[in-house]
């Protein structure tokens, strides 16, 4: 047996000779890594998944099932959640309108400025608390949809502990987000805006981990 690409006969447990398609004879076998390298470098998109000799799809050896990489770009939800500045402006504008309405109706104590209202008025604090809670639920439902689609959830969870995203451990990103959420709910304005800005980072980390899992699944 020899590899159809490198023509070598040696094989190891991490780089075995495999028969990934219906080809027979001298082109039946190929090193796993040679095939992976071929799929990564070929400019023919069809050749990534299908043998160009026998035209059957490759049956690849993987350590775990391949995951579907999320593509949230076509959803209106991600358009909002990926732009925390929009969420912050909507919450801030709504709270400001409530302040002006209460001033007009004289249903609230007089404050020296709107910032004092944001910081000390109970109604403002309650509004901001429920805004943080609403955004959290909305984002949680959005994120749980993609979590549910993960096939190897145990492996996925382990990647949150060991993988770095742009030099940052996703576990620390999660801790930072939860801490910001608790801080925002307790001290409300303006700390909740930090929480809004940390939410998209979690989903970016999720996409990065899924891609990393798919890459590692093909390396024996």
Secondary structure, DSSP 8 states (H G I E B T S, - for coil): ---TTT------SSS-EE--SS--GGGS-EEHHHHHHHHHH-S-GGGGTB-TTT--B-----SS-------GGG-HHHHHHT-HHHHHHHHHHHHHHHHHHHHHHT-S---SSHHHHHHH-HHHHHHHHHHHHHHHHHHHHHHHHHHHT-S-HHHHHHHHHH-EETTEEHHHHHHHHHHHHHHHHHH-TTTHHHHHHHHHHHHHHHHHHHHHHHHHHT--
